[in-house]
Amino acid sequence: MKTIEVAAAVIFREDKILCVQRPEHAKSYISKKWEFPGGKIEKGESAQEALVREIREELSEEIQVSEFLMTVEHAYPDFHLTMHVFTCTLQSREMVLNEHMDSKWLPVAQLYTLDWAAADLPVVKRLLELN
């Protein structure tokens, strides 16, 4: 099974966290699911470098990577995902959704109200434990 390594951002603004919704044309098991933004780590990049690049591409936004939160290992039907998760802050409030169909800023206590991609659920759980 193919392994994909990605970085994801838990982006804080005041007491809320950015949640983004995958587009409909994504694979059926993640289509329209909610996730933390981020993406694939390219050869020669650190996870933090990939995260800065991916947020720039996905949200037209600059971020400040704060600290490592956790690594999630998850097996989807056709690939294994290794996701390194970092807490981050946006550098401005001019975010543009270039790859997602929706976004929400939610307090930690309301994160479970969304239909999350399976790999993101352990991150939601960790955030609730830390809150």
Backbone atoms as SQL, in Angstrom:
CREATE TABLE atoms (id INTEGER PRIMARY KEY, chain TEXT, resi INTEGER, resn TEXT, atom TEXT, x REAL, y REAL, z REAL);
INSERT INTO atoms VALUES
  (1, 'A', 1, 'MET', 'N', 0.844, -1.187, 0.000),
  (2, 'A', 1, 'MET', 'CA', 0.000, 0.000, 0.000),
  (3, 'A', 1, 'MET', 'C', 0.887, 1.248, 0.000),
  (4, 'A', 2, 'LYS', 'N', 0.516, 2.209, -0.798),
  (5, 'A', 2, 'LYS', 'CA', 1.259, 3.463, -0.919),
  (6, 'A', 2, 'LYS', 'C', 1.156, 4.261, 0.391),
  (7, 'A', 3, 'THR', 'N', 2.264, 4.883, 0.796),
  (8, 'A', 3, 'THR', 'CA', 2.269, 5.749, 1.972),
  (9, 'A', 3, 'THR', 'C', 2.446, 7.198, 1.525),
  (10, 'A', 4, 'ILE', 'N', 1.615, 8.066, 2.067),
  (11, 'A', 4, 'ILE', 'CA', 1.698, 9.496, 1.785),
  (12, 'A', 4, 'ILE', 'C', 1.983, 10.213, 3.103),
  (13, 'A', 5, 'GLU', 'N', 2.990, 11.093, 3.084),
  (14, 'A', 5, 'GLU', 'CA', 3.349, 11.860, 4.274),
  (15, 'A', 5, 'GLU', 'C', 2.926, 13.308, 4.069),
  (16, 'A', 6, 'VAL', 'N', 2.150, 13.817, 5.019),
  (17, 'A', 6, 'VAL', 'CA', 1.617, 15.173, 4.916),
  (18, 'A', 6, 'VAL', 'C', 1.853, 15.940, 6.213),
  (19, 'A', 7, 'ALA', 'N', 1.656, 17.246, 6.120),
  (20, 'A', 7, 'ALA', 'CA', 1.677, 18.126, 7.294),
  (21, 'A', 7, 'ALA', 'C', 0.337, 18.824, 7.354),
  (22, 'A', 8, 'ALA', 'N', -0.184, 19.014, 8.560),
  (23, 'A', 8, 'ALA', 'CA', -1.474, 19.675, 8.748),
  (24, 'A', 8, 'ALA', 'C', -1.351, 20.757, 9.805),
  (25, 'A', 9, 'ALA', 'N', -2.162, 21.804, 9.627),
  (26, 'A', 9, 'ALA', 'CA', -2.109, 22.966, 10.520),
  (27, 'A', 9, 'ALA', 'C', -3.382, 23.084, 11.338),
  (28, 'A', 10, 'VAL', 'N', -3.217, 23.157, 12.643),
  (29, 'A', 10, 'VAL', 'CA', -4.309, 23.557, 13.521),
  (30, 'A', 10, 'VAL', 'C', -4.097, 25.050, 13.718),
  (31, 'A', 11, 'ILE', 'N', -4.883, 25.829, 12.967),
  (32, 'A', 11, 'ILE', 'CA', -4.689, 27.279, 12.935),
  (33, 'A', 11, 'ILE', 'C', -5.626, 27.936, 13.930),
  (34, 'A', 12, 'PHE', 'N', -5.039, 28.636, 14.883),
  (35, 'A', 12, 'PHE', 'CA', -5.809, 29.331, 15.924),
  (36, 'A', 12, 'PHE', 'C', -5.989, 30.805, 15.576),
  (37, 'A', 13, 'ARG', 'N', -7.162, 31.319, 15.870),
  (38, 'A', 13, 'ARG', 'CA', -7.427, 32.754, 15.837),
  (39, 'A', 13, 'ARG', 'C', -8.295, 33.034, 17.054),
  (40, 'A', 14, 'GLU', 'N', -7.734, 33.761, 17.993),
  (41, 'A', 14, 'GLU', 'CA', -8.357, 33.971, 19.292),
  (42, 'A', 14, 'GLU', 'C', -8.667, 32.613, 19.903),
  (43, 'A', 15, 'ASP', 'N', -9.922, 32.297, 20.197),
  (44, 'A', 15, 'ASP', 'CA', -10.258, 31.018, 20.823),
  (45, 'A', 15, 'ASP', 'C', -10.898, 30.037, 19.836),
  (46, 'A', 16, 'LYS', 'N', -10.676, 30.258, 18.538),
  (47, 'A', 16, 'LYS', 'CA', -11.289, 29.397, 17.526),
  (48, 'A', 16, 'LYS', 'C', -10.229, 28.768, 16.630),
  (49, 'A', 17, 'ILE', 'N', -10.626, 27.655, 15.988),
  (50, 'A', 17, 'ILE', 'CA', -9.733, 26.879, 15.126),
  (51, 'A', 17, 'ILE', 'C', -10.330, 26.828, 13.726),
  (52, 'A', 18, 'LEU', 'N', -9.464, 26.943, 12.720),
  (53, 'A', 18, 'LEU', 'CA', -9.902, 26.890, 11.337),
  (54, 'A', 18, 'LEU', 'C', -10.156, 25.446, 10.905),
  (55, 'A', 19, 'CYS', 'N', -11.346, 25.215, 10.360),
  (56, 'A', 19, 'CYS', 'CA', -11.741, 23.927, 9.803),
  (57, 'A', 19, 'CYS', 'C', -12.093, 24.161, 8.340),
  (58, 'A', 20, 'VAL', 'N', -11.609, 23.300, 7.439),
  (59, 'A', 20, 'VAL', 'CA', -11.888, 23.477, 6.013),
  (60, 'A', 20, 'VAL', 'C', -12.538, 22.200, 5.461),
  (61, 'A', 21, 'GLN', 'N', -13.423, 22.386, 4.474),
  (62, 'A', 21, 'GLN', 'CA', -14.169, 21.267, 3.910),
  (63, 'A', 21, 'GLN', 'C', -13.639, 20.898, 2.527),
  (64, 'A', 22, 'ARG', 'N', -13.340, 19.611, 2.364),
  (65, 'A', 22, 'ARG', 'CA', -12.836, 19.104, 1.082),
  (66, 'A', 22, 'ARG', 'C', -13.900, 19.271, 0.004),
  (67, 'A', 23, 'PRO', 'N', -13.477, 19.412, -1.249),
  (68, 'A', 23, 'PRO', 'CA', -14.452, 19.553, -2.340),
  (69, 'A', 23, 'PRO', 'C', -15.186, 18.240, -2.628),
  (70, 'A', 24, 'GLU', 'N', -16.268, 18.349, -3.371),
  (71, 'A', 24, 'GLU', 'CA', -17.069, 17.172, -3.737),
  (72, 'A', 24, 'GLU', 'C', -16.311, 16.209, -4.626),
  (73, 'A', 25, 'HIS', 'N', -15.401, 16.694, -5.449),
  (74, 'A', 25, 'HIS', 'CA', -14.716, 15.818, -6.399),
  (75, 'A', 25, 'HIS', 'C', -13.590, 15.008, -5.769),
  (76, 'A', 26, 'ALA', 'N', -13.409, 15.118, -4.463),
  (77, 'A', 26, 'ALA', 'CA', -12.390, 14.314, -3.780),
  (78, 'A', 26, 'ALA', 'C', -12.843, 12.844, -3.756),
  (79, 'A', 27, 'LYS', 'N', -11.932, 11.936, -3.403),
  (80, 'A', 27, 'LYS', 'CA', -12.280, 10.518, -3.299),
  (81, 'A', 27, 'LYS', 'C', -13.498, 10.371, -2.397),
  (82, 'A', 28, 'SER', 'N', -14.336, 9.393, -2.683),
  (83, 'A', 28, 'SER', 'CA', -15.630, 9.252, -2.006),
  (84, 'A', 28, 'SER', 'C', -15.526, 9.234, -0.485),
  (85, 'A', 29, 'TYR', 'N', -14.489, 8.602, 0.064),
  (86, 'A', 29, 'TYR', 'CA', -14.395, 8.497, 1.517),
  (87, 'A', 29, 'TYR', 'C', -13.902, 9.780, 2.180),
  (88, 'A', 30, 'ILE', 'N', -13.486, 10.769, 1.404),
  (89, 'A', 30, 'ILE', 'CA', -13.128, 12.069, 1.981),
  (90, 'A', 30, 'ILE', 'C', -13.877, 13.229, 1.324),
  (91, 'A', 31, 'SER', 'N', -14.716, 12.929, 0.343),
  (92, 'A', 31, 'SER', 'CA', -15.492, 13.966, -0.332),
  (93, 'A', 31, 'SER', 'C', -16.365, 14.711, 0.673),
  (94, 'A', 32, 'LYS', 'N', -16.254, 16.021, 0.673),
  (95, 'A', 32, 'LYS', 'CA', -17.029, 16.924, 1.531),
  (96, 'A', 32, 'LYS', 'C', -16.756, 16.744, 3.030),
  (97, 'A', 33, 'LYS', 'N', -15.712, 16.014, 3.381),
  (98, 'A', 33, 'LYS', 'CA', -15.338, 15.862, 4.799),
  (99, 'A', 33, 'LYS', 'C', -14.554, 17.091, 5.244),
  (100, 'A', 34, 'TRP', 'N', -14.568, 17.336, 6.539),
  (101, 'A', 34, 'TRP', 'CA', -13.830, 18.454, 7.126),
  (102, 'A', 34, 'TRP', 'C', -12.441, 17.988, 7.515),
  (103, 'A', 35, 'GLU', 'N', -11.488, 18.912, 7.471),
  (104, 'A', 35, 'GLU', 'CA', -10.104, 18.585, 7.795),
  (105, 'A', 35, 'GLU', 'C', -9.378, 19.835, 8.271),
  (106, 'A', 36, 'PHE', 'N', -8.172, 19.604, 8.768),
  (107, 'A', 36, 'PHE', 'CA', -7.266, 20.700, 9.067),
  (108, 'A', 36, 'PHE', 'C', -6.443, 20.924, 7.800),
  (109, 'A', 37, 'PRO', 'N', -6.235, 22.168, 7.375),
  (110, 'A', 37, 'PRO', 'CA', -5.542, 22.406, 6.112),
  (111, 'A', 37, 'PRO', 'C', -4.087, 21.958, 6.146),
  (112, 'A', 38, 'GLY', 'N', -3.571, 21.664, 4.967),
  (113, 'A', 38, 'GLY', 'CA', -2.186, 21.230, 4.825),
  (114, 'A', 38, 'GLY', 'C', -2.039, 20.404, 3.570),
  (115, 'A', 39, 'GLY', 'N', -0.981, 19.615, 3.483),
  (116, 'A', 39, 'GLY', 'CA', -0.795, 18.795, 2.294),
  (117, 'A', 39, 'GLY', 'C', 0.509, 18.026, 2.302),
  (118, 'A', 40, 'LYS', 'N', 0.803, 17.444, 1.156),
  (119, 'A', 40, 'LYS', 'CA', 1.945, 16.539, 1.002),
  (120, 'A', 40, 'LYS', 'C', 3.284, 17.234, 1.235),
  (121, 'A', 41, 'ILE', 'N', 4.169, 16.490, 1.873),
  (122, 'A', 41, 'ILE', 'CA', 5.545, 16.933, 2.071),
  (123, 'A', 41, 'ILE', 'C', 6.341, 16.496, 0.847),
  (124, 'A', 42, 'GLU', 'N', 6.950, 17.450, 0.166),
  (125, 'A', 42, 'GLU', 'CA', 7.733, 17.133, -1.023),
  (126, 'A', 42, 'GLU', 'C', 9.160, 16.751, -0.638),
  (127, 'A', 43, 'LYS', 'N', 9.829, 16.052, -1.534),
  (128, 'A', 43, 'LYS', 'CA', 11.209, 15.603, -1.299),
  (129, 'A', 43, 'LYS', 'C', 12.089, 16.802, -0.959),
  (130, 'A', 44, 'GLY', 'N', 12.847, 16.684, 0.120),
  (131, 'A', 44, 'GLY', 'CA', 13.760, 17.742, 0.535),
  (132, 'A', 44, 'GLY', 'C', 13.143, 18.787, 1.450),
  (133, 'A', 45, 'GLU', 'N', 11.834, 18.711, 1.689),
  (134, 'A', 45, 'GLU', 'CA', 11.157, 19.676, 2.572),
  (135, 'A', 45, 'GLU', 'C', 11.019, 19.109, 3.978),
  (136, 'A', 46, 'SER', 'N', 11.072, 19.983, 4.954),
  (137, 'A', 46, 'SER', 'CA', 10.687, 19.586, 6.303),
  (138, 'A', 46, 'SER', 'C', 9.164, 19.667, 6.369),
  (139, 'A', 47, 'ALA', 'N', 8.583, 19.087, 7.384),
  (140, 'A', 47, 'ALA', 'CA', 7.124, 19.167, 7.556),
  (141, 'A', 47, 'ALA', 'C', 6.686, 20.625, 7.706),
  (142, 'A', 48, 'GLN', 'N', 7.453, 21.413, 8.434),
  (143, 'A', 48, 'GLN', 'CA', 7.099, 22.817, 8.634),
  (144, 'A', 48, 'GLN', 'C', 7.178, 23.605, 7.324),
  (145, 'A', 49, 'GLU', 'N', 8.202, 23.347, 6.510),
  (146, 'A', 49, 'GLU', 'CA', 8.322, 24.019, 5.218),
  (147, 'A', 49, 'GLU', 'C', 7.154, 23.653, 4.299),
  (148, 'A', 50, 'ALA', 'N', 6.794, 22.378, 4.298),
  (149, 'A', 50, 'ALA', 'CA', 5.658, 21.929, 3.488),
  (150, 'A', 50, 'ALA', 'C', 4.375, 22.614, 3.938),
  (151, 'A', 51, 'LEU', 'N', 4.212, 22.749, 5.228),
  (152, 'A', 51, 'LEU', 'CA', 3.006, 23.374, 5.765),
  (153, 'A', 51, 'LEU', 'C', 2.897, 24.838, 5.339),
  (154, 'A', 52, 'VAL', 'N', 3.983, 25.574, 5.428),
  (155, 'A', 52, 'VAL', 'CA', 3.985, 26.977, 4.997),
  (156, 'A', 52, 'VAL', 'C', 3.627, 27.063, 3.510),
  (157, 'A', 53, 'ARG', 'N', 4.235, 26.203, 2.687),
  (158, 'A', 53, 'ARG', 'CA', 3.956, 26.195, 1.248),
  (159, 'A', 53, 'ARG', 'C', 2.508, 25.821, 0.962),
  (160, 'A', 54, 'GLU', 'N', 2.014, 24.767, 1.602),
  (161, 'A', 54, 'GLU', 'CA', 0.651, 24.298, 1.359),
  (162, 'A', 54, 'GLU', 'C', -0.399, 25.329, 1.773),
  (163, 'A', 55, 'ILE', 'N', -0.191, 25.997, 2.894),
  (164, 'A', 55, 'ILE', 'CA', -1.164, 27.011, 3.342),
  (165, 'A', 55, 'ILE', 'C', -1.141, 28.193, 2.377),
  (166, 'A', 56, 'ARG', 'N', 0.016, 28.523, 1.860),
  (167, 'A', 56, 'ARG', 'CA', 0.116, 29.581, 0.861),
  (168, 'A', 56, 'ARG', 'C', -0.688, 29.182, -0.394),
  (169, 'A', 57, 'GLU', 'N', -0.550, 27.924, -0.823),
  (170, 'A', 57, 'GLU', 'CA', -1.256, 27.437, -2.017),
  (171, 'A', 57, 'GLU', 'C', -2.762, 27.302, -1.775),
  (172, 'A', 58, 'GLU', 'N', -3.152, 26.714, -0.652),
  (173, 'A', 58, 'GLU', 'CA', -4.556, 26.418, -0.387),
  (174, 'A', 58, 'GLU', 'C', -5.362, 27.631, 0.057),
  (175, 'A', 59, 'LEU', 'N', -4.741, 28.522, 0.825),
  (176, 'A', 59, 'LEU', 'CA', -5.471, 29.626, 1.451),
  (177, 'A', 59, 'LEU', 'C', -4.949, 31.008, 1.075),
  (178, 'A', 60, 'SER', 'N', -3.935, 31.083, 0.211),
  (179, 'A', 60, 'SER', 'CA', -3.294, 32.371, -0.136),
  (180, 'A', 60, 'SER', 'C', -2.936, 33.138, 1.127),
  (181, 'A', 61, 'GLU', 'N', -2.374, 32.438, 2.081),
  (182, 'A', 61, 'GLU', 'CA', -2.129, 33.002, 3.401),
  (183, 'A', 61, 'GLU', 'C', -0.751, 32.592, 3.898),
  (184, 'A', 62, 'GLU', 'N', -0.149, 33.454, 4.699),
  (185, 'A', 62, 'GLU', 'CA', 1.110, 33.147, 5.381),
  (186, 'A', 62, 'GLU', 'C', 0.790, 32.728, 6.809),
  (187, 'A', 63, 'ILE', 'N', 1.516, 31.731, 7.291),
  (188, 'A', 63, 'ILE', 'CA', 1.305, 31.266, 8.664),
  (189, 'A', 63, 'ILE', 'C', 2.601, 31.309, 9.445),
  (190, 'A', 64, 'GLN', 'N', 2.444, 31.304, 10.753),
  (191, 'A', 64, 'GLN', 'CA', 3.551, 31.132, 11.680),
  (192, 'A', 64, 'GLN', 'C', 3.348, 29.759, 12.313),
  (193, 'A', 65, 'VAL', 'N', 4.275, 28.827, 12.074),
  (194, 'A', 65, 'VAL', 'CA', 4.187, 27.503, 12.680),
  (195, 'A', 65, 'VAL', 'C', 4.664, 27.626, 14.117),
  (196, 'A', 66, 'SER', 'N', 3.824, 27.227, 15.063),
  (197, 'A', 66, 'SER', 'CA', 4.149, 27.394, 16.480),
  (198, 'A', 66, 'SER', 'C', 4.837, 26.166, 17.065),
  (199, 'A', 67, 'GLU', 'N', 4.097, 25.054, 17.197),
  (200, 'A', 67, 'GLU', 'CA', 4.710, 23.872, 17.801),
  (201, 'A', 67, 'GLU', 'C', 4.089, 22.593, 17.276),
  (202, 'A', 68, 'PHE', 'N', 4.847, 21.511, 17.391),
  (203, 'A', 68, 'PHE', 'CA', 4.378, 20.184, 16.988),
  (204, 'A', 68, 'PHE', 'C', 3.287, 19.734, 17.954),
  (205, 'A', 69, 'LEU', 'N', 2.193, 19.200, 17.413),
  (206, 'A', 69, 'LEU', 'CA', 1.090, 18.705, 18.241),
  (207, 'A', 69, 'LEU', 'C', 1.098, 17.177, 18.312),
  (208, 'A', 70, 'MET', 'N', 1.162, 16.511, 17.141),
  (209, 'A', 70, 'MET', 'CA', 1.109, 15.051, 17.120),
  (210, 'A', 70, 'MET', 'C', 1.339, 14.531, 15.706),
  (211, 'A', 71, 'THR', 'N', 1.567, 13.234, 15.600),
  (212, 'A', 71, 'THR', 'CA', 1.595, 12.548, 14.300),
  (213, 'A', 71, 'THR', 'C', 0.489, 11.511, 14.312),
  (214, 'A', 72, 'VAL', 'N', -0.273, 11.474, 13.223),
  (215, 'A', 72, 'VAL', 'CA', -1.372, 10.524, 13.061),
  (216, 'A', 72, 'VAL', 'C', -1.002, 9.546, 11.963),
  (217, 'A', 73, 'GLU', 'N', -1.215, 8.264, 12.214),
  (218, 'A', 73, 'GLU', 'CA', -1.070, 7.214, 11.206),
  (219, 'A', 73, 'GLU', 'C', -2.471, 6.692, 10.927),
  (220, 'A', 74, 'HIS', 'N', -2.873, 6.693, 9.642),
  (221, 'A', 74, 'HIS', 'CA', -4.219, 6.218, 9.306),
  (222, 'A', 74, 'HIS', 'C', -4.191, 5.483, 7.972),
  (223, 'A', 75, 'ALA', 'N', -4.870, 4.329, 7.914),
  (224, 'A', 75, 'ALA', 'CA', -4.967, 3.560, 6.674),
  (225, 'A', 75, 'ALA', 'C', -6.305, 3.839, 6.004),
  (226, 'A', 76, 'TYR', 'N', -6.262, 4.528, 4.872),
  (227, 'A', 76, 'TYR', 'CA', -7.442, 4.706, 4.025),
  (228, 'A', 76, 'TYR', 'C', -7.516, 3.487, 3.105),
  (229, 'A', 77, 'PRO', 'N', -8.603, 3.312, 2.351),
  (230, 'A', 77, 'PRO', 'CA', -8.729, 2.116, 1.502),
  (231, 'A', 77, 'PRO', 'C', -7.593, 1.915, 0.494),
  (232, 'A', 78, 'ASP', 'N', -7.012, 3.000, -0.030),
  (233, 'A', 78, 'ASP', 'CA', -5.996, 2.816, -1.074),
  (234, 'A', 78, 'ASP', 'C', -4.638, 3.450, -0.763),
  (235, 'A', 79, 'PHE', 'N', -4.449, 3.954, 0.462),
  (236, 'A', 79, 'PHE', 'CA', -3.132, 4.461, 0.852),
  (237, 'A', 79, 'PHE', 'C', -3.053, 4.587, 2.373),
  (238, 'A', 80, 'HIS', 'N', -1.812, 4.610, 2.847),
  (239, 'A', 80, 'HIS', 'CA', -1.554, 4.839, 4.272),
  (240, 'A', 80, 'HIS', 'C', -1.106, 6.291, 4.430),
  (241, 'A', 81, 'LEU', 'N', -1.683, 6.984, 5.389),
  (242, 'A', 81, 'LEU', 'CA', -1.364, 8.394, 5.608),
  (243, 'A', 81, 'LEU', 'C', -0.575, 8.564, 6.901),
  (244, 'A', 82, 'THR', 'N', 0.533, 9.291, 6.806),
  (245, 'A', 82, 'THR', 'CA', 1.270, 9.751, 7.979),
  (246, 'A', 82, 'THR', 'C', 1.117, 11.265, 7.988),
  (247, 'A', 83, 'MET', 'N', 0.460, 11.794, 9.023),
  (248, 'A', 83, 'MET', 'CA', 0.154, 13.225, 9.081),
  (249, 'A', 83, 'MET', 'C', 0.790, 13.853, 10.322),
  (250, 'A', 84, 'HIS', 'N', 1.706, 14.802, 10.090),
  (251, 'A', 84, 'HIS', 'CA', 2.371, 15.540, 11.157),
  (252, 'A', 84, 'HIS', 'C', 1.583, 16.829, 11.374),
  (253, 'A', 85, 'VAL', 'N', 1.147, 17.049, 12.597),
  (254, 'A', 85, 'VAL', 'CA', 0.244, 18.156, 12.896),
  (255, 'A', 85, 'VAL', 'C', 0.944, 19.187, 13.777),
  (256, 'A', 86, 'PHE', 'N', 0.792, 20.458, 13.388),
  (257, 'A', 86, 'PHE', 'CA', 1.415, 21.573, 14.104),
  (258, 'A', 86, 'PHE', 'C', 0.364, 22.633, 14.421),
  (259, 'A', 87, 'THR', 'N', 0.529, 23.306, 15.550),
  (260, 'A', 87, 'THR', 'CA', -0.312, 24.468, 15.826),
  (261, 'A', 87, 'THR', 'C', 0.293, 25.663, 15.099),
  (262, 'A', 88, 'CYS', 'N', -0.580, 26.544, 14.598),
  (263, 'A', 88, 'CYS', 'CA', -0.140, 27.672, 13.774),
  (264, 'A', 88, 'CYS', 'C', -1.048, 28.872, 13.989),
  (265, 'A', 89, 'THR', 'N', -0.581, 30.024, 13.518),
  (266, 'A', 89, 'THR', 'CA', -1.402, 31.229, 13.483),
  (267, 'A', 89, 'THR', 'C', -1.270, 31.860, 12.104),
  (268, 'A', 90, 'LEU', 'N', -2.357, 32.489, 11.650),
  (269, 'A', 90, 'LEU', 'CA', -2.340, 33.210, 10.375),
  (270, 'A', 90, 'LEU', 'C', -1.652, 34.544, 10.571),
  (271, 'A', 91, 'GLN', 'N', -1.008, 35.021, 9.519),
  (272, 'A', 91, 'GLN', 'CA', -0.329, 36.310, 9.586),
  (273, 'A', 91, 'GLN', 'C', -1.266, 37.472, 9.250),
  (274, 'A', 92, 'SER', 'N', -2.425, 37.168, 8.629),
  (275, 'A', 92, 'SER', 'CA', -3.414, 38.212, 8.340),
  (276, 'A', 92, 'SER', 'C', -4.796, 37.586, 8.357),
  (277, 'A', 93, 'ARG', 'N', -5.793, 38.336, 7.933),
  (278, 'A', 93, 'ARG', 'CA', -7.166, 37.822, 7.885),
  (279, 'A', 93, 'ARG', 'C', -7.702, 37.863, 6.464),
  (280, 'A', 94, 'GLU', 'N', -6.828, 37.684, 5.494),
  (281, 'A', 94, 'GLU', 'CA', -7.197, 37.783, 4.082),
  (282, 'A', 94, 'GLU', 'C', -7.279, 36.409, 3.415),
  (283, 'A', 95, 'MET', 'N', -7.638, 35.392, 4.147),
  (284, 'A', 95, 'MET', 'CA', -7.665, 34.020, 3.660),
  (285, 'A', 95, 'MET', 'C', -8.606, 33.856, 2.456),
  (286, 'A', 96, 'VAL', 'N', -8.154, 33.064, 1.461),
  (287, 'A', 96, 'VAL', 'CA', -8.940, 32.746, 0.268),
  (288, 'A', 96, 'VAL', 'C', -8.966, 31.218, 0.136),
  (289, 'A', 97, 'LEU', 'N', -10.145, 30.633, -0.079),
  (290, 'A', 97, 'LEU', 'CA', -10.249, 29.188, -0.264),
  (291, 'A', 97, 'LEU', 'C', -9.952, 28.838, -1.719),
  (292, 'A', 98, 'ASN', 'N', -8.759, 28.329, -1.987),
  (293, 'A', 98, 'ASN', 'CA', -8.368, 27.958, -3.345),
  (294, 'A', 98, 'ASN', 'C', -8.649, 26.490, -3.663),
  (295, 'A', 99, 'GLU', 'N', -8.749, 25.648, -2.641),
  (296, 'A', 99, 'GLU', 'CA', -8.931, 24.209, -2.871),
  (297, 'A', 99, 'GLU', 'C', -10.069, 23.603, -2.067),
  (298, 'A', 100, 'HIS', 'N', -10.638, 24.335, -1.157),
  (299, 'A', 100, 'HIS', 'CA', -11.717, 23.816, -0.312),
  (300, 'A', 100, 'HIS', 'C', -13.033, 24.490, -0.665),
  (301, 'A', 101, 'MET', 'N', -14.149, 23.826, -0.305),
  (302, 'A', 101, 'MET', 'CA', -15.452, 24.385, -0.655),
  (303, 'A', 101, 'MET', 'C', -16.074, 25.229, 0.463),
  (304, 'A', 102, 'ASP', 'N', -15.557, 25.094, 1.690),
  (305, 'A', 102, 'ASP', 'CA', -16.106, 25.876, 2.791),
  (306, 'A', 102, 'ASP', 'C', -15.077, 25.921, 3.920),
  (307, 'A', 103, 'SER', 'N', -15.284, 26.848, 4.829),
  (308, 'A', 103, 'SER', 'CA', -14.446, 26.937, 6.027),
  (309, 'A', 103, 'SER', 'C', -15.290, 27.433, 7.180),
  (310, 'A', 104, 'LYS', 'N', -14.863, 27.090, 8.372),
  (311, 'A', 104, 'LYS', 'CA', -15.527, 27.548, 9.600),
  (312, 'A', 104, 'LYS', 'C', -14.442, 27.778, 10.653),
  (313, 'A', 105, 'TRP', 'N', -14.678, 28.774, 11.487),
  (314, 'A', 105, 'TRP', 'CA', -13.859, 28.996, 12.671),
  (315, 'A', 105, 'TRP', 'C', -14.697, 28.540, 13.851),
  (316, 'A', 106, 'LEU', 'N', -14.247, 27.493, 14.547),
  (317, 'A', 106, 'LEU', 'CA', -15.028, 26.935, 15.650),
  (318, 'A', 106, 'LEU', 'C', -14.216, 26.869, 16.936),
  (319, 'A', 107, 'PRO', 'N', -14.895, 27.064, 18.078),
  (320, 'A', 107, 'PRO', 'CA', -14.223, 26.785, 19.347),
  (321, 'A', 107, 'PRO', 'C', -13.990, 25.277, 19.459),
  (322, 'A', 108, 'VAL', 'N', -12.993, 24.892, 20.224),
  (323, 'A', 108, 'VAL', 'CA', -12.651, 23.473, 20.366),
  (324, 'A', 108, 'VAL', 'C', -13.870, 22.643, 20.749),
  (325, 'A', 109, 'ALA', 'N', -14.695, 23.122, 21.647),
  (326, 'A', 109, 'ALA', 'CA', -15.853, 22.363, 22.120),
  (327, 'A', 109, 'ALA', 'C', -16.857, 22.038, 21.013),
  (328, 'A', 110, 'GLN', 'N', -16.811, 22.755, 19.898),
  (329, 'A', 110, 'GLN', 'CA', -17.767, 22.522, 18.804),
  (330, 'A', 110, 'GLN', 'C', -17.168, 21.744, 17.627),
  (331, 'A', 111, 'LEU', 'N', -15.926, 21.317, 17.730),
  (332, 'A', 111, 'LEU', 'CA', -15.284, 20.627, 16.606),
  (333, 'A', 111, 'LEU', 'C', -16.022, 19.356, 16.205),
  (334, 'A', 112, 'TYR', 'N', -16.555, 18.616, 17.169),
  (335, 'A', 112, 'TYR', 'CA', -17.240, 17.362, 16.854),
  (336, 'A', 112, 'TYR', 'C', -18.573, 17.568, 16.139),
  (337, 'A', 113, 'THR', 'N', -19.007, 18.802, 15.937),
  (338, 'A', 113, 'THR', 'CA', -20.249, 19.043, 15.203),
  (339, 'A', 113, 'THR', 'C', -20.053, 18.849, 13.697),
  (340, 'A', 114, 'LEU', 'N', -18.795, 18.728, 13.238),
  (341, 'A', 114, 'LEU', 'CA', -18.502, 18.563, 11.821),
  (342, 'A', 114, 'LEU', 'C', -18.245, 17.100, 11.465),
  (343, 'A', 115, 'ASP', 'N', -18.420, 16.760, 10.196),
  (344, 'A', 115, 'ASP', 'CA', -18.160, 15.419, 9.673),
  (345, 'A', 115, 'ASP', 'C', -16.709, 15.366, 9.197),
  (346, 'A', 116, 'TRP', 'N', -15.795, 14.956, 10.076),
  (347, 'A', 116, 'TRP', 'CA', -14.354, 14.999, 9.840),
  (348, 'A', 116, 'TRP', 'C', -13.861, 13.828, 9.004),
  (349, 'A', 117, 'ALA', 'N', -12.818, 14.053, 8.224),
  (350, 'A', 117, 'ALA', 'CA', -12.089, 12.963, 7.583),
  (351, 'A', 117, 'ALA', 'C', -11.510, 12.090, 8.697),
  (352, 'A', 118, 'ALA', 'N', -11.481, 10.781, 8.471),
  (353, 'A', 118, 'ALA', 'CA', -11.076, 9.842, 9.524),
  (354, 'A', 118, 'ALA', 'C', -9.704, 10.159, 10.118),
  (355, 'A', 119, 'ALA', 'N', -8.741, 10.557, 9.305),
  (356, 'A', 119, 'ALA', 'CA', -7.390, 10.834, 9.803),
  (357, 'A', 119, 'ALA', 'C', -7.344, 12.062, 10.704),
  (358, 'A', 120, 'ASP', 'N', -8.323, 12.946, 10.584),
  (359, 'A', 120, 'ASP', 'CA', -8.337, 14.161, 11.393),
  (360, 'A', 120, 'ASP', 'C', -9.011, 13.969, 12.753),
  (361, 'A', 121, 'LEU', 'N', -9.769, 12.894, 12.912),
  (362, 'A', 121, 'LEU', 'CA', -10.482, 12.668, 14.179),
  (363, 'A', 121, 'LEU', 'C', -9.554, 12.551, 15.394),
  (364, 'A', 122, 'PRO', 'N', -8.400, 11.868, 15.309),
  (365, 'A', 122, 'PRO', 'CA', -7.506, 11.845, 16.473),
  (366, 'A', 122, 'PRO', 'C', -7.010, 13.241, 16.870),
  (367, 'A', 123, 'VAL', 'N', -6.893, 14.138, 15.907),
  (368, 'A', 123, 'VAL', 'CA', -6.461, 15.518, 16.201),
  (369, 'A', 123, 'VAL', 'C', -7.587, 16.232, 16.957),
  (370, 'A', 124, 'VAL', 'N', -8.813, 16.060, 16.510),
  (371, 'A', 124, 'VAL', 'CA', -9.954, 16.652, 17.215),
  (372, 'A', 124, 'VAL', 'C', -9.989, 16.145, 18.650),
  (373, 'A', 125, 'LYS', 'N', -9.824, 14.834, 18.816),
  (374, 'A', 125, 'LYS', 'CA', -9.815, 14.249, 20.160),
  (375, 'A', 125, 'LYS', 'C', -8.716, 14.857, 21.032),
  (376, 'A', 126, 'ARG', 'N', -7.499, 14.985, 20.479),
  (377, 'A', 126, 'ARG', 'CA', -6.384, 15.557, 21.243),
  (378, 'A', 126, 'ARG', 'C', -6.686, 16.994, 21.650),
  (379, 'A', 127, 'LEU', 'N', -7.233, 17.783, 20.725),
  (380, 'A', 127, 'LEU', 'CA', -7.561, 19.178, 21.038),
  (381, 'A', 127, 'LEU', 'C', -8.587, 19.266, 22.153),
  (382, 'A', 128, 'LEU', 'N', -9.558, 18.371, 22.153),
  (383, 'A', 128, 'LEU', 'CA', -10.570, 18.358, 23.223),
  (384, 'A', 128, 'LEU', 'C', -9.934, 17.983, 24.557),
  (385, 'A', 129, 'GLU', 'N', -8.984, 17.037, 24.542),
  (386, 'A', 129, 'GLU', 'CA', -8.293, 16.625, 25.768),
  (387, 'A', 129, 'GLU', 'C', -7.451, 17.774, 26.338),
  (388, 'A', 130, 'LEU', 'N', -6.867, 18.574, 25.456),
  (389, 'A', 130, 'LEU', 'CA', -6.000, 19.668, 25.890),
  (390, 'A', 130, 'LEU', 'C', -6.777, 20.892, 26.341),
  (391, 'A', 131, 'ASN', 'N', -8.031, 20.967, 25.925),
  (392, 'A', 131, 'ASN', 'CA', -8.851, 22.164, 26.212),
  (393, 'A', 131, 'ASN', 'C', -9.352, 22.173, 27.634);
